[in-house]
Amino acid sequence: MHRAIRVTTASCAGFYLFVYGVDRPETALYALFGPVALGILSPIPGSGRQRAAVILRALPVGLVLITLGTVLAVHTWAAVLGMLVVGFALTFAAVAGPRPAGAAPGLQLFYILACFPPYAPDTLGARLAGLTLGVLLLAACEVYLLPTPPTATYRQSLADAVTIAGRAAAAAASGDRSAEGADDAADRLRETGRQLRLSRLPPAERPAGAGRADRALAQAGAAARRLLDQLAHLRHTPPTVSVVATATVTSGRGANADADATGQDTKADAGAETDADAPSADLLGRVAALCEAIATALRTGRPPPRSGPPVLDAAMRDFQGLRITQATGPPQSVPPAPVLRRQSSVLALTESARILQTAVRVGLDGRRRPPIPPRELFWYADTPTYLLWWRRLTGHMTLRSVLFQNAVRTALGLGAARLVAGSLDLSHGFWVLLAVLTLGRTTAGGTWTAVRSALAGTLAGALATGTLLLVVGRHTDAYAAVLVPAMLAAFALGPLLGIAWAQALFTLVVSAAFAQIAPASWQLAEDRIVDVATGSAIGLLCGLLAWPAGARREVRRTMAALLRSCGPLITGTVEVLLATPPGTAPLPPTRPVLHRLRLAEAAYLQYRSEPGDRSEVSMDWHAVLITANHILLGAHWLPRFDLPERTVTPEATALARTTAGHLVLATDRVAAICAGEGPPPQPPAVPAYRSPTEVRGLSPLPALIDLEHWLNSLTAQLARIESSVPPGR
């Protein structure tokens, strides 16, 4: 209702002024449709002030589009070519984020209005004046007339989440597991992380742009979610089996001796854990302090201190050095298995905190910076802004991008509608394009549902309008009295009651408006029916021919391609850690995975926004994205701190490569399931491994413990994804 009041006030103020005040019907038409285009047809997100800012920035673009449409209206073919270019460019603007995407339909309407005959370049000034007044009135109403209150910004939400992470880290450092309620505390930490998902944030607050600030804040949100999940896991880390390090220690003793030693080591674990894990407590205390500083920076808008990352790097290297000292000392100095795994978890979450701090520093500053390690993660920090936008645009210039598909589908539909309306010389032909623009959906099923309702509503509205035109005749004051309540009803009740009601009431609105500009008969309602039916048929045809399944098929393809690209990254990371001598193997490239991750995220976001069939909702697509992110991060941080200090034994090397090979097979299997292919062969079962500290003899390498932690997590994540598939798939 508030939006309906704002748009009706802005539209009718300019319309009545130019119709009855200065007798300029051409100007009145654009003063009326300017607020309708940007206030109703454009789902611009945000508060009143945020929407007003977007509307004002859209005004110059709208003036250019009206000028272009007025010039190209000279010939049908020129208007069609212009419609193809404008339709594609404005729809493809969705790559820039929710706000440009929200304003795109209204901007397209400006070109549509101007590109139809009569060809009257002499009226350009009147058109521009009407649009300018209407848009300025709408912006003023958004700010001062029942404005939408602002919501919490992304920085505020991120600061709250980081504060909670800092408290959890402090509780873990002090050993106080009851401070936040044991099992419930871990669930609250994970839920806090889930609140940072873009799908749970208001569209206006999502950091979806291509600039450094938005990229960095989005990366900071992902790091904060990962940190919260790691802290939750730290509170309830169950005993896990060793994946890699067993071969390092089994060369000294047999299996029977291992079993005899297990009971003795387990008894010693409880007493040794407190002393051996003191370094973890110190590092967790540093993470808690760092989280407090990051939260303060997010709330004040001032970047965190530059001295943070180097200091944290030094603490992490000291921590790893102490682990190496413990592992290379006498057997009695080797910490028990739970402590080794806890240390590995602490090191991993500290790396997440370091990435979080660096991303926040880049996001709040926004300026170009020297290369920041790891360079692959912060590649955008020293890249010019125009290149960042160029990479975003070219990255989606592929048939595998749902944003590119939507832009092509919309451009072809609008171009075909303009060609048909111009060739058949339909009266009020812009209604044909308006029907294509408003009724088109990303799936053929969604388009058909919208078209059915729209045709029924248009028919009902046309009957009511025809009756009104017959009864009232040419008494324009009656139409002036009808226009305001009709607009309020259309803009308030239409979104609540559905497309049929919206089309019926909007038919009454446009008829009441045009009857005041020029003499009209009941045939105006007939023209409305013909134009909407024509536009509906064109839109439905485009929906059937161009990617009719929407993102449902594309999310399968992109997720499968993403998982298949992760396989070489798993084996490459293992080879880096096992290289002889240590540190001689090249780091695996991560850019192909990053590119496919962006395409998969875009497909997933559109898939979640599409109504209709949810037969595949049991497939955990979000878990696929999390797994790919986990693989990327392991490939970055494991070589930073975990290159082995001595040569890994051949047994451990063979076991690590075998495990990595099993994971690649499992990844390919899940990718085949995602793609909907035939049931792939079951990969060889990964044998069970015992903890390396259950055997006395050779001490385990910290690098292998951390690699074990990473591979175990991947195994569990892939198993969860596969278990989400319904039986028989």
N, C-alpha and C positions, 0 to 999 in steps of 0.2 A: 504493500500500500504506500509506503514511504517513497519507493522508487516511482510508482505510478504518479504520485502527486508532483514529484520533482520534474519528471519528463513532461507531464501535461502542462504544468505551469510554464516551463521554458518554451514548449512548442506553441501553445496557444497565445502566449504574450507576443511573440514575433509574428505569428500568423495573422492575428487580428489587427496588429498595428499596420501591416503592409496591405491587407485586404481592405480594411475599412478606414484606415487613417490616411494613407498616401496613395491607395489604389495602384499597387504594384503586385499583381498576382504572381508573376514569375519569381519575384523576391520572396513572396509569402510562402510559395511551395518549398523552397529550400530552407527557409526559416522554420518550417514545420518539420520537415524530414531530417534536418540536421540533428536535433535532440533525439528524435526517434531512433535514428541510425546508431548513434553512440550511446544512447541511454537504455534502449530496449534490445536491439538486434546485437549489440556488442556486449558480451558478458565480461566487462572489465572488472577485475577483482580489486579488493582493497577497501579502505575507509573512504569517507567522502573526500578528504583532501588528496588521497592517493589517486582516486578516480579523476578528480578535477585536474590533477597534474598530467595524467595520461591524455585526457580530453584536449587540454591546451596544446600538448605536444603533437596530437593528431591533427590539429587544425591546419597547419601549413601543408601537411600531406594531403588533406582533403581539398584544399584550394588548388593544389597542383592537379589532383585527379579530376576535379570538375573542369579545369581548363583543358586538360587532355581530352576528356570526353566530349566537350563542346567542339573542339577542333576536329576530332575523328568522326563526329556524327555526320560529316559530309557524305560519306559512302558507307554502305553496310560492311564491305570487306575490311575497311580501315577500322571500323568500330569493333569488328570481330577479332582482328589481330590484336588490337589494344586490349580487348577483354581477356584474351588468352594470356598476355603478358601480365596484366594487372592482377588477374585471378591467381596465377601461379605465384607471383611475387608476394602478394599479401597473405596468402595461405601459408606459404613456406616461411613467413616471418615467425611462425610458431617456434622455430629453432632458437629464437631470441628470448623465449620465456612466456609466461602466462599473460603478461600485460600486452605486449604486441599482438599475441594471438587473439586476445579478447577484443582488441580494437579493429581487427582485420575485417570482420563482416560489415561493420558500419562504413569503413573506408571504401569497400567494394561498392556499397550502395551509392556512394557519391559519384563514382564513375558511371554506374549503371543509369542513374537519373539523367546525367548529362549527355550520354552517348546516343540517345534516341532522338529521332526527328521531332520537331523541325530543326533543321540546321540553322541556328541563329547565333552566330558569334557576337552579334551586337548586344545580346542579352547577358554576355559573360559577366559584366560588372554587377548587374542586378543579382545574378546567381551567387556570386562570391559574397556580396553584401549580405544576402539572406542567410547563407551558411555561417558567415562570421558572427552575425548577431545571435543566431540560434545556438551555436556552440558556446559562445560566451555566456549566454543566459543559462545554459545547462551546467557549465562549470560553476557559475555562481550559486545555482540551486544545490549542487552537490556539496558545497561548502557551508551554505547558510540555511538551507531549507531542509529540516529533518535529516541532518547528515548522518551517515553510517559511522558509528564510533570506531576508533582504531582498535585493532587486536594486538596481542603481544607480538613483538617483532621476532624475527628468527634469532637475532643476537640475544634477546632476552631469554628465549626458550633454551638456546644453547648454553647460556651462562647458568641457568638453573640446573641443567643436566650436569654441567661440569662441577658445580658446587656439590651436588649429590655424589658424584664420583670421588671428589676430594674427601668427603666425609667417610665414604666406604674405604678408601685407601688408608686414611688415618686409623679407622677401626681395625683394619687388617694389620697395620703396622704395630699397633698396641696389643694385638692378640685378643681384642675384645670382640668375640663373636656373638655376644648377646645384645650388643648395643642397638642393633636394628632388627632383632627378632629372628635370627637363624634362617630357617628355610624361607620365611616370608621376605626377608631382606633381599635374597637373591632374586626372587620374583619381582620385587619392586625395582631393583636395578635394571633388570631386563625390560620391564615395562617403561621405565624412564627412557631407555634407549629407543624403544619402539615409538615413543612420542616424537622423536626427531625424524621419523620417516617423512619424506616429502608428501606422501598421500595423506598424512594426518595434519599437515600444516595448511593454513590458509593460502590459496594460490598466490596472493599478492606478496607473501612473505617468503616464498620459496627462492633460494639462491640459484636461479636457473639460467642466468645470463652467461655470456661467453667471456666477459672481462675477468681480470685477475681477482678482483674482490669477490665476485660471485663464485668463481671456481674454488678459491681458497676457503670460503665459508662452507661451501658444500663438502669439501674435503675435510674440514674441521668437524662437521656434523657426523660424517662417516667414522672419523677417528674417535669421536666421543662415544658413539654407539658401540664401537668395538671395545673401547676401554671399559664401558659399563658392563658389557657382556663378560669380559675377562675378569673383572672384579667379582661378578656374580659367580663365575666358575671357580674362582679362587676360594670362595667361602665353602664350596662343596665339591672339591676335587676328589672324586672317588679313586681308589687304587686302580691304576691302569697297567696294562702289560707293555713291556718294552717292544718296540718295533725294530730298532736298528742296532742297539748297543749290545745285544746278547752275544753276538759273535765275537765281540772284543774280549769278553770275559770268560767265555766257555772253553777257550783253548787251554786253560790251566787246570780244569777239573772236570770230572764226569758228571753225568746227570744225577746219579745217586748221591754223590757228595753235595750237589746243589740242593737236593731236597732236604738233606740233613741240616744244611746250614740255614735253610729258610726260616725254620721256627726260631732259631737263636737270633737271627737278624731282626725278625719281627718284634721280639721282646725288647730288643735294644732300641728300636725306632722311637718309641714314645719318649724315652729319656734323652735321646740324642737330638731330637728335632729342635728343641728350644735353643740350645747353644749353637747348633750348626746353622740355624736359619736366622741368626742375628743380622747378617748382611742383608737378607731380604727385607727385614723390618726397617732397616735404615733406608733402603731404596724406596720402599713404599712410603716412608715419611717424606722423602723428597718429592714423590709423585703427588702426595696430598698438598704440600706447599705449592707446587707448581700449578695444580688445579685451582687453588685459591687465587693465585696471581692471574691465571687465564680468565677466570670468572670476573674478576675486577676489571680487567682490560676490556672484556666484552661489554660490561655495563657502562664503562666510562668512555669507550670509543678510542682509548689510547692503546697503541700496540704494547704487548708485554715486553719486558726488558730484553735487549739483544744478548745479554750475557746468559740467558736461560739455556738455550740448546747446547753451547759448548760445555757448560757446567754439568748438565745432565749427561752429555756424552762421556765426560770424564768419569762421572759416577758409574755409568754403565760399564765402562771399560775396566774400572777398578773392581767392580762386582764380578765381571767375567774373569779377570785375573785371579781373584780369590778362589773362584770355582776351579780354575785350572790348578792352582796351588794345592787345593784340597784333593783333587783327583790324582795328582802326581805324587802325593805324599805317601806315607806308610798306609797299609790297608786299614788300620784302625782309625785313621783320620778321615776316611771317605764317608761322607754323610749317607744316611739311610735313603732308601728309594723315595719315600714321600717328600723328603727335603729336596732331593735333586729335581724332582718334578715341580715342586713348588717354586724353586729358584728359576726353573725354565719359564714357568707361567709369569713370575714377577718380571723377568727380563722382557718378555713379550709385551706385557701391559705397559711397561715403562717406555718401550719403543712407541707404542700407541700414544702415550702422553706426549712424547717428544714431537711426533708428527702433528698432534693436535696443537701444540704451542706454536710450531713453525707455521702451520696453516693459518692460525688466528693472527699471527703477526703479519703475514702477507695480506690477509683479508682486510685487516683494519688499516693498513698503510696504503695498499693498492698501487704503489709505485713499482717500477722495474727494479729488480734486485740482482745482484750477482748470483751465479748458479748456487743452488741450495741442495745439499745432499739429503736424501738420495735424488739425484738429478732427474731420474725417470718419473718420480712422483711429483716433483715441483718444477717440471719443465716449463710451465707457463710463467714462472716468477720473473724470468729475464726475457720474455717474449713481447715484442711490441703489440699494442692493443689491436691494431688492424690485422696483424697476423693471427691473433687469437680468434677474431671473428671470421677470418678467411678459413681457418681450420675447421671451425664449427660448421660453416656453410658447406665446404667441400666434403667434410666428413659425412654429411647427410645427402650429398648428391649421388645417391645410389638407389637402385630399385629395391634394395633390402631395407631402406629407411621408411618407416610408416609416415613420417612427416613429408617426405618426398612423394610418396604415393598419394597422400591426401591432397597435396598441392596440384599434382597432375590431374587427379580425378575432378577437383573443383574447377580448374581452369578449362578442361575439356567440356564439362557440363555447362558452365557459363558461356563459353564460346559457342557451343552448339545452340544454346537457347537464344543468344543474340542473333545468330544466323537465321534461325527459324522465325523469330519475331520480326526481323527486318525483311526477310524474303516474303513472308505472308502478309506483311504490313498490318500487323495486329494493332488494334487500338489499345493504348496504354500497355504497350509491349514490355515495359520494364517490369510489369507484374510477373511475366514469365520468368525473368531472371531472378526476381525476388523469391519466387517459389523454389527455384533450384537452390538458391543460396540458403534459405531457411529450412528446407525440408530434407536436404541431403545429409546422410549419415555415413559413418565409416564402414558400415556393413549393409549388404543388400536387404537383409531382413529388417534392420532398423529403418532403412529408407522406406520400405513397403509399409511398415507400421505407421510411420509418420504421414505418408501419402494418403493412406486410407482415411485416417482421422482428419487430415487437412481437407480432403475433397468433401467429406460429409459436413464439416464445419463451414466450408466456403459455400456449399449449396444452401445450407440453412441461413447463413448470413446474407446471401444474395436474395433469397426469398423475402427476408425481412427488409432488406434495403430497397428491393424493387417496390414493395408495398409502400414504403415510406416515400419514395420518389413519385409514385403515382398519386398518393394522397396529398402531399405537400406541394408538389409542382415546383414552381420557381420562387417560392418564398424563402429567400436566403437567410432571413432572420431565424427561421425555424431550424435550419441546418446549423446555424451558429449556436443555437441553444442546445442542440443534440450533441455537438462535437465534444464538449468538455466531459459530460457524464459518460459518453461512449468511450473516450480515451481512458478515463479512470477505470472503467469496467474492463476494457480490453487488456490494459497493462497490469492490473491488479489480479483479476480473476483468471486471465488466460494462463499464466504460469501455474496457478493452483489447480485448475480444472482440466488442463490438458490442451493438446494441439487443436482439437476440434473447436473448443470454445474460443481459443485464441484466434483462429482463422475466422470464425463467424463474427466475432466482435471487431476484429481488425477490418473486415470487409465493410462493416458499418462505418468505421472511422474514416477510411479512405474515401468512401462514397460521400459522406457528409462534408469532407474537406474539398473534394473536387467539385461538388455541387455549388460551393460558394465561390469558386474561382471562375467557373464557366457554366452556362446552362447545361443541365443534365436531365436525362430521361431514365426510364426503367432499363434501357439498354446498357447503361453503365454497369448494372449488376450482372447482366449477361456477359459483358466483356470480361468482368472479373472472373466468372466461372470458366470461360474459355481459356483465359491466360493462365490461371492456376492449374487447370487440367493439363495444359500443354507443358508448363514447367514441371509438373509432377511426373509426367511421362518421360521427359528428357532426363530428369534427375534419377528416376528409377532405372532407366536404361543404362546410364553411366554407372550406377551402383551395381548393376548386374555384370557389366563388362569389365570394369576396372576394379580389381582387388575386392571382390564381393564379400570375402570373409573378414575384411578389416584386419585387425591385429591378431586374430586368433591363429591364423596360419603363420603369420610373420613372427609371432613370439616363439613358435616352435622352431622355425628355421634359425632365428638369431640366437636363441638359447643353445641349440645344438652346436652351432658354429662357435659360440663362445666356449663351451666346454671342450670341444675338440682342439681349439687353439691353446687351451690350458695344459694339455698333455705334455708338449715339449717343454713347457716352463717347469713342470714338476721334475722331469728327468734332468733338465739343465741345472736346476738348483742343487739337486743331489750330486751331480758331477762336480759342481764348484766346491762343495764341501768335502768331496772325497779325492780331489785332485792330488797327485803326487808329483813334485812336492806341493805342499798346501799353497793355495792362492794362485796357481798357474792356469787354471781353466777360465775361459772367458765367461762373463755373466750372460745369461740367456736374454734375448731381446723381449721386451714387454710391450712394445708399442702395438703389435697386432692384437694382443689381448685387450689393451685399453680401447682401441678403436671398436672392437666387437662388443665390448662392455657398454659403450655409449649407445650403440644401436639397440642392444638388448634392453637397456633401461628405457629407451624411448618407446619401444614396442610394448614393454610391460606396462608402462604408464597409460598408454592408450587402451590396452586390453582391459585394465581395471576400470576404465571410464566408460566402456561400452556396455550398455544394458542388453538383456536378452539371455541367450542360452549360457548356462554356466556348468555344462556337463564336464568340463575339464578343470573346474575350480579346485579339484582335489590335487592336481599337480602343483607342487610347491615351487612356483617360478621364483618367488623371492629368495628361497633357499639357494637356488642356482646362482643368483647374483651375489649372495653372501659368500658362497664357496669360491667363486671366481675372484672376489676381492681378497679372500683369505690366501689364495694361491699367489696373487700378486704381491701381497705384503710379505709373505714368507720369502719370496724370491728376492725381495729388497733387503729385509733386515737380517736374515740368517747369514749371508756373506759379510755383513758389516761387523758382527761381533763373534761369529761362530766358526771362523776358519780354524781347523784343528791345529793344535800346537805341535803335534807330531804325526807321523804317518799312520794312517788308519790300517789296521790289520786286513789282510785279504779276506778273511771270513766276514768281517763287518762290512767291507766294501761290497762283497757279493750279496750279502743280505739286504743292504740298503738299496742296491740296484734292483734286486728282485722285488722288494716292496714297492719301489717306485714304478716298476713295470706293472705290478698288479693294480696300482692306483690308476695308471694310464688306461689299462683295460677297463677298469670300473668306470672311469670318466667317459670313455668311448661308449660303454654300454648305456649309461644314463643319457648321453647325447643322442644315441639312437632312439631311446624311449621318448625323449623330448621331441625329436623330429617325427615321431609317429611311424617309424619304420618297423619292419618285421622284428619279432623277438630276437635280439642279438644273443650270441652264445654267452653262457654264464662264465665269467672269468674264473681262473683258478682261485681256490680259496686261500686266503692269506693265513699261514700257520700261526698258532699262538706262540707268543714269546714271553719269557719271564724277565723280571726286572734284573738289570745287570748287577745290582748290589746284593742280589740274593746269592751270589757266588763270590767266594774270596779268591783273590788272585789278581789279575790285571784290573786296573781301575778304569771305569768308563770315561770316555772323553766328553766334556760338556757339550761339544758340538753335536755329538751323536744323541745325547739326551734331548737337546733342543730340536734336532731333526726328528727324533721320535715323537716329540710333542706335536710338531707340525703335521707329520704324516698321520698320526693317530686322529687328530682333529679332522683332517680331510677324509679319512676313512669313515668316521662317524657321520660327517655331513653328507657324503655321497650315499651312505646307507639310508639316511633319513629321507633324502630326495627319492630314492628308489622305492622306499616303503610307502611313500605318498601316492604311488600309482595304483589305481584300482586293479583288483585281480582280473586276469584275462587280457590285460592291455599288452 
